[in-house]
């Protein structure tokens, strides 16, 4: 099968923070790309027993961005209890979910910029200890990549599109 969504990984190698953010940004882009060109029904459709959908993955990742960057690193309010849910209420518009993820990404990027260094410590402890911004970026990059992989599989099942 021809890869229809393939893009090269970042070539950035201009320092630890810039490289880490480039790879996190790439994974975020890959998740959003999986939603492009799909109908609302396709975005909401689950093809796996867990109920996971592409739109649900996007909603979950918006909550994760807010939890890890805005709350844990920046000290902002903890997201609502359902913020990490992969369930998308029927009344929540597709465009709203996607725009919410974009807004969460922008807020996260601002927190990283204000942190300024991979050595910056979280405001909120994790397992009783403050972690570095480096750790949070690595965690979010792996979580986002994992869910981008899920979105890859769902997208291929929906219309055959493949590639990162």
N, C-alpha and C positions, 0 to 999 in steps of 0.2 A: 504494500500500500504506500502510495506517495505521501510524504510528509507535507502537509499543506500550511502548517503554522510554525515552521521551524525558523528560529532566529539564533544567532551566535550568542554565547555567554559573554558577559562584559569582559573587556580587555583592560579595564582600569587596574592599575597597580601603583597608585600614587600615594601610598600610605595606608596604614591599617584601617582607619576610620572610613576613608573614601572608598577603599576596596570593599569593606564589609557592607557599606550602604549601597554600593553599586550592585552587589549580588542580591541583597534583600530587595532592592528596587526591581531588579530583573524578575525575581520570583513573583512579586506583586503584579507586575505587568503580565506575566504568564497566566496568572489566575484570571485577571480581567479579560485577557485575550480569549480565553475559553468561552466567555459569555458573548463575544461579538458574533452577530449574525444569527443568533438563535431567537426563536419565538419565546414569548412569555411561557407558554406551555412547556417547551423544551427546557427552559431555565429552571422551572419548578419541578420537572419530572425526576423522580427517583427510579433508578434502575438496579438498585441494590437493596438487600433486606434491611440495612440500617436506616433507610429513608434519606440518605444523603443526596442532595441535588447540587448543581453548580451554584444556584442562587443561595442555597443554604450555606455552602462553603464560603461564599463571599460575605454573607451576614456574620458568620462565625469569625472570620478573619478581621472584620471591622471591630468586633468586640475584643478580640485578642490584642489588636494594635492599641486600643484604648486602655486595656488592662495593664499591659506590660510597659508601654511608653508613658501615656498620660498619667496613669495612676501610680505604678510602681516606681518608674524613674522620676517622674515630675511631681509626684505627691498630690495629684488631682483626685477628684472624687472617684470612688470605686464604681465601675459600671454596674448597671442594674443586674439583678440576678439572672435574667434571661439573655444577657448580652452575648454570651458565648454559645447560645443555642444555634443549631443548624436548621431549626424549623423556621420557616418563613410564613407568617400569618397570611391568609389569602388576601386580606385588605391592604397589605403592604406592597406598594407598587415596585416593580422591577427597577425602574429608574431611581427610586428613592434608596433602595438597597445598594445599588452600585454607587450612587453619589455619596452615600454614607461611608462606604469603604474608602472612596477617594478622599473624603474629608478626614477620616481617621488616619490615613496615610500622611496627609499634609500636617496634621497635628503631631504625629509621631516624628516626622522629619524635623519639625520645629524643636521638639524636645531634644532630639539628637544634636541639632545645631547649637542649642543653648548649653547642652552638656559639654560640648566642645572637645572632649577627650574620651578615649575608650576607657580611661581610668576613673572617670566620674562614677560616683556611687549612687545606687538607687536610694530614694528617700524612704521607701517602704522595704523593710527586710524581707528576704525570701528564706524560708526555713530558719528564721532567727538571725540571719546575717545579711548585711547589705552587700549586694552584688555589683559588679561593674557594668557600665553601659556596654562594654564589650560582650559580656555574658548575655545581656538582654538582646542585643542585636543578633548574636549567634543563635540564641533560642528562637527568636522570631524568624530568622532566615530558614532554620530547619523546619519549623512548624509550617511556614508558608510554602516551602518546597514540597513538604509532605502533602499538603492539601492541593497544591498545583498538580501533583501526580494523580491525586484522586480525580481532579477536574479533567485531566488528560483522558483518563479511562472513561469517564462519563461522556465526555464530548465525542470520543470515538464511537461509543455505543449509540449516541444520538444521531450523528450524521457522517461518521467516518473520518472527520478531521483529526489529524495527528500532528505531533511535533511539539516542541517546547516553545 
